[in-house]
Amino acid sequence: METLRTPDDRFANLPGYPFEPHYVEIPAGDGSGGGSATLRVHYVDEGPADAGPVLMLHGEPSWSYLYRKMIPVITGAGHRAIAPDLVGFGRSDKPAKRTDYTYQRHVDWLRSVVVDQLDLRGITLVCQDWGGLLGLRLVAEHPDRFARVVAANTFLPTGDRDPGEAFLAWQKFSQEVPELPVGRIVAGGCATAPAAEVVAAYDAPFPDESHKEGARQFPLLVPTSPDDPAAGPNRTAWESLARFDKPFLTAFADSDPITRGADRHLQAGIAGAAGQPHTTIVGAGHFLQEDKGEDLAQVVVDFMAATP
């Protein structure tokens, strides 16, 4: 597996992101045993090392920069904040071929980070977009490692439901646009336009199009038909999630056409969602961490306090 690594100077002096980088090495999972047998994955790790971990998972096409407003609120409440960059994003290694990226590999890569390398337990999961498509699979596989979940603008599709016109339009755009404008995509998913230097920070991991193969592939990996390769594993995950009786909260934005209504599906299908104070973040779009990061972080902190 050929991989690319974004130069460190691309991440210098990004606004609001003073965090020291941390790295783990995980198996590439390409079956070759030679060449690039491992991938380097970056994660932010702030707050007391012995505190309960709040695992914050980003989606497409963002990176851990998305959580920069939330991390100080989480650590300020005495918790440990961990925000990995998914493989293909941020400071993590980027396999060079589109075919290197599959849904199952993303699950395997994330499991390697969270379970095998960091050995996190008592996890509070905060997941948005693909952070949920991957994170909820880990919850289903390892329910004993998770103390609670906050799901924000995400879902776990099986291909049995119409994905909706907004998603299909995004999927089409992502494949046809000559250059994937990552920063502009994030800005377009916000209710309030981010500053130019913030848009540039979302572009930082991607010096050129060759670094964007993971971002290009993600929209195609969302199951949109019942026979998708990930449809069966996701149905199995739903069976486990139906029995997951630990606290499960939805905190969706009021202005996200992509995931609108998915919160009700999560509430109906997951045991631990019953009776929880599900909330709506007002004045936020798809990237609610960018629009209202401090508000979402306070929801997480309050939820943790109410469900010790």
C-alpha positions as CSV (number, residue, x, y, z in Angstrom):
1,M,0.0,0.0,0.0
2,E,1.5,3.3,-1.1
3,T,0.8,6.1,1.4
4,L,1.2,9.9,1.5
5,R,2.0,12.0,4.5
6,T,1.1,15.7,4.7
7,P,4.2,17.8,5.6
8,D,4.2,19.1,9.2
9,D,4.6,22.7,8.1
10,R,1.1,22.6,6.7
11,F,-0.2,22.4,10.3
12,A,1.9,25.3,11.7
13,N,0.0,28.1,13.5
14,L,-3.5,27.0,12.6
15,P,-6.0,29.3,14.3
16,G,-7.4,27.9,17.6
17,Y,-5.5,24.6,17.3
18,P,-2.5,24.7,19.7
19,F,-2.6,20.9,20.5
20,E,0.5,18.8,20.5
21,P,0.4,15.9,18.0
22,H,0.3,12.3,19.1
23,Y,0.7,9.2,16.9
24,V,0.2,5.5,16.9
25,E,1.2,2.9,14.3
26,I,-1.5,0.5,13.1
27,P,-1.6,-2.4,10.5
28,A,-2.3,-1.1,7.0
29,G,-4.5,-4.2,6.4
30,D,-3.5,-4.5,2.8
31,G,-2.5,-8.2,3.1
32,S,0.8,-7.7,1.5
33,G,3.1,-7.9,4.5
34,G,5.6,-5.8,2.7
35,G,6.0,-2.2,1.7
36,S,4.0,0.1,3.9
37,A,2.8,-2.5,6.4
38,T,1.7,0.1,8.9
39,L,-0.1,3.4,8.9
40,R,0.7,6.3,11.2
41,V,-2.5,7.8,12.8
42,H,-2.6,11.1,14.5
43,Y,-4.7,12.0,17.5
44,V,-5.2,14.9,19.8
45,D,-5.0,13.9,23.5
46,E,-5.7,16.7,26.0
47,G,-6.7,16.7,29.7
48,P,-5.9,14.3,32.6
49,A,-4.5,11.0,31.3
50,D,-6.3,9.1,34.1
51,A,-9.7,10.8,33.4
52,G,-12.6,9.2,31.5
53,P,-11.9,9.6,27.8
54,V,-14.2,11.6,25.6
55,L,-13.6,10.1,22.1
56,M,-14.6,12.6,19.4
57,L,-14.8,11.3,15.9
58,H,-15.0,13.6,12.8
59,G,-16.4,12.8,9.4
60,E,-16.1,13.8,5.8
61,P,-14.1,15.8,4.7
62,S,-12.9,17.3,8.0
63,W,-10.3,16.3,10.6
64,S,-9.7,16.8,14.3
65,Y,-9.5,20.6,13.8
66,L,-13.3,20.4,13.8
67,Y,-13.2,19.7,17.5
68,R,-10.9,22.6,18.5
69,K,-13.8,24.6,20.1
70,M,-15.0,21.6,22.1
71,I,-11.7,20.3,23.5
72,P,-11.2,23.1,26.0
73,V,-14.7,22.8,27.4
74,I,-14.3,19.0,27.8
75,T,-10.9,19.3,29.5
76,G,-12.0,22.2,31.5
77,A,-14.7,19.9,33.1
78,G,-11.9,17.5,34.1
79,H,-12.2,15.0,31.3
80,R,-9.7,13.6,28.8
81,A,-10.4,14.7,25.2
82,I,-9.2,12.4,22.4
83,A,-9.8,13.4,18.8
84,P,-8.2,11.1,16.1
85,D,-7.7,11.9,12.5
86,L,-9.2,9.1,10.4
87,V,-6.9,7.4,8.0
88,G,-6.8,9.6,4.9
89,F,-7.5,12.8,6.8
90,G,-5.7,15.4,8.9
91,R,-2.2,14.5,10.1
92,S,-2.8,10.8,9.6
93,D,-1.3,8.8,6.7
94,K,-3.2,8.8,3.4
95,P,-3.3,5.7,1.3
96,A,-2.7,6.8,-2.3
97,K,-5.3,4.7,-4.1
98,R,-9.1,5.1,-4.0
99,T,-9.4,1.3,-3.8
100,D,-7.3,1.2,-0.6
101,Y,-10.4,2.7,1.2
102,T,-13.3,0.5,2.1
103,Y,-15.9,0.8,4.9
104,Q,-14.6,-2.3,6.6
105,R,-11.0,-1.1,6.5
106,H,-12.0,2.2,8.1
107,V,-13.7,0.2,10.9
108,D,-10.6,-2.0,11.3
109,W,-8.3,1.0,11.3
110,L,-10.3,2.8,13.9
111,R,-10.6,-0.3,16.1
112,S,-6.8,-0.6,15.9
113,V,-6.4,2.9,17.2
114,V,-9.1,2.9,19.9
115,V,-8.9,-0.7,21.2
116,D,-5.6,-2.2,20.2
117,Q,-3.3,0.9,20.6
118,L,-5.0,3.3,23.0
119,D,-6.9,0.6,24.9
120,L,-9.6,3.1,25.8
121,R,-12.3,2.1,28.3
122,G,-15.2,3.9,29.9
123,I,-15.5,5.9,26.7
124,T,-17.9,8.7,26.1
125,L,-18.3,8.7,22.3
126,V,-19.1,11.9,20.5
127,C,-19.6,11.2,16.8
128,Q,-20.7,13.2,13.8
129,D,-21.1,12.3,10.1
130,W,-18.7,9.4,9.3
131,G,-17.6,9.5,12.9
132,G,-21.0,7.8,13.6
133,L,-20.9,5.4,10.7
134,L,-17.6,4.1,12.1
135,G,-18.0,4.9,15.8
136,L,-21.3,3.2,16.2
137,R,-19.9,0.1,14.6
138,L,-17.3,0.0,17.4
139,V,-20.0,0.5,20.0
140,A,-21.9,-2.5,18.6
141,E,-18.7,-4.6,18.6
142,H,-17.3,-3.5,22.0
143,P,-20.3,-2.2,24.1
144,D,-18.4,-3.0,27.3
145,R,-15.8,-0.3,26.4
146,F,-18.4,2.6,26.1
147,A,-20.0,4.4,29.0
148,R,-22.3,6.6,26.9
149,V,-22.8,8.0,23.4
150,V,-23.6,11.5,22.0
151,A,-24.6,11.2,18.4
152,A,-24.7,14.5,16.4
153,N,-25.7,14.7,12.7
154,T,-25.0,11.1,11.9
155,F,-26.6,7.8,11.2
156,L,-25.8,4.1,10.5
157,P,-27.3,3.3,7.1
158,T,-28.0,-0.2,5.9
159,G,-29.1,0.7,2.4
160,D,-32.7,-0.2,3.2
161,R,-33.9,3.4,3.3
162,D,-33.8,6.1,0.6
163,P,-30.7,8.2,1.4
164,G,-32.6,11.4,0.3
165,E,-32.0,13.9,-2.5
166,A,-29.6,16.0,-0.4
167,F,-27.2,13.1,0.1
168,L,-27.4,11.9,-3.5
169,A,-26.7,15.4,-4.7
170,W,-23.6,15.6,-2.4
171,Q,-22.4,12.2,-3.6
172,K,-22.7,13.2,-7.2
173,F,-20.9,16.5,-6.7
174,S,-18.1,14.8,-4.8
175,Q,-17.3,12.5,-7.7
176,E,-17.7,15.0,-10.5
177,V,-16.0,18.1,-9.3
178,P,-12.5,18.4,-10.8
179,E,-10.9,19.6,-7.6
180,L,-12.5,18.7,-4.3
181,P,-12.7,22.0,-2.4
182,V,-12.5,20.6,1.1
183,G,-12.5,23.9,3.0
184,R,-15.4,25.3,0.9
185,I,-17.3,22.1,1.5
186,V,-17.0,22.5,5.3
187,A,-17.9,26.1,5.0
188,G,-21.0,25.2,2.9
189,G,-22.1,22.8,5.7
190,C,-22.1,25.6,8.3
191,A,-24.9,27.9,9.2
192,T,-22.4,30.7,9.8
193,A,-19.6,31.3,7.3
194,P,-16.2,30.5,8.9
195,A,-13.4,33.0,8.5
196,A,-11.0,32.5,5.5
197,E,-8.2,31.3,7.8
198,V,-10.5,28.6,9.2
199,V,-11.4,27.5,5.7
200,A,-7.7,27.3,4.9
201,A,-7.1,25.2,8.0
202,Y,-9.6,22.6,6.7
203,D,-7.6,22.6,3.5
204,A,-4.3,22.2,5.3
205,P,-4.1,18.3,5.3
206,F,-4.5,18.3,1.5
207,P,-1.7,20.0,-0.4
208,D,-3.0,18.6,-3.7
209,E,-5.6,16.3,-5.2
210,S,-3.4,13.2,-4.7
211,H,-3.9,13.6,-0.9
212,K,-7.7,13.5,-1.3
213,E,-8.4,10.0,-2.4
214,G,-9.8,9.1,1.0
215,A,-12.1,12.1,1.0
216,R,-13.1,11.3,-2.6
217,Q,-14.0,7.7,-1.7
218,F,-16.0,8.3,1.5
219,P,-19.3,9.4,-0.2
220,L,-19.3,6.2,-2.3
221,L,-18.8,4.0,0.8
222,V,-22.1,5.0,2.4
223,P,-24.6,2.1,1.9
224,T,-27.4,3.3,-0.4
225,S,-28.7,-0.1,-1.5
226,P,-29.6,-3.2,0.5
227,D,-26.8,-5.3,-1.2
228,D,-24.0,-2.8,-0.5
229,P,-20.9,-4.6,1.0
230,A,-21.4,-2.7,4.3
231,A,-25.2,-3.3,4.5
232,G,-25.0,-6.7,6.2
233,P,-22.4,-5.7,8.8
234,N,-24.4,-2.5,9.6
235,R,-27.6,-4.5,10.1
236,T,-25.7,-6.8,12.5
237,A,-24.5,-3.7,14.3
238,W,-28.1,-2.4,14.7
239,E,-29.0,-5.7,16.3
240,S,-26.3,-5.1,18.9
241,L,-27.2,-1.4,19.3
242,A,-30.8,-2.3,19.9
243,R,-29.6,-4.0,23.1
244,F,-27.1,-1.2,24.1
245,D,-28.8,0.1,27.2
246,K,-26.1,2.6,28.4
247,P,-27.0,6.3,28.0
248,F,-27.4,7.4,24.4
249,L,-28.1,11.0,23.5
250,T,-28.9,12.7,20.2
251,A,-27.8,16.3,19.7
252,F,-28.6,17.1,16.1
253,A,-28.4,20.6,14.5
254,D,-31.6,22.4,13.4
255,S,-30.3,23.1,9.9
256,D,-28.7,20.0,8.4
257,P,-30.5,18.6,5.3
258,I,-28.2,15.6,5.1
259,T,-29.0,13.9,8.4
260,R,-32.4,15.5,9.2
261,G,-34.7,12.9,10.9
262,A,-31.9,10.4,11.6
263,D,-32.0,11.4,15.2
264,R,-35.5,9.9,15.5
265,H,-34.3,6.6,13.9
266,L,-31.5,6.4,16.5
267,Q,-33.8,7.2,19.4
268,A,-36.3,4.5,18.3
269,G,-33.7,1.8,17.6
270,I,-31.3,2.0,20.5
271,A,-32.3,0.9,24.0
272,G,-30.2,3.5,25.9
273,A,-31.8,6.4,24.1
274,A,-35.1,5.9,25.9
275,G,-35.9,8.6,28.4
276,Q,-32.8,10.7,27.6
277,P,-32.9,14.5,27.2
278,H,-32.4,14.5,23.4
279,T,-31.7,18.0,22.2
280,T,-31.4,20.2,19.1
281,I,-28.5,22.6,18.6
282,V,-30.0,25.8,17.3
283,G,-28.3,27.9,14.7
284,A,-26.0,25.1,13.4
285,G,-25.6,23.2,10.1
286,H,-24.1,19.9,9.3
287,F,-20.8,20.8,10.9
288,L,-22.3,21.8,14.2
289,Q,-18.9,21.6,15.9
290,E,-17.8,24.5,13.8
291,D,-21.0,26.5,14.2
292,K,-21.8,25.8,17.9
293,G,-18.9,23.7,19.2
294,E,-19.0,25.2,22.7
295,D,-22.7,24.5,22.9
296,L,-22.3,20.9,21.9
297,A,-19.4,20.4,24.3
298,Q,-21.6,21.7,27.1
299,V,-24.3,19.3,26.2
300,V,-21.7,16.5,26.4
301,V,-20.4,17.7,29.8
302,D,-23.9,18.0,31.2
303,F,-24.8,14.6,29.9
304,M,-21.8,13.0,31.5
305,A,-22.6,14.7,34.8
306,A,-26.2,13.5,34.7
307,T,-25.2,9.9,33.9
308,P,-22.2,9.1,36.1
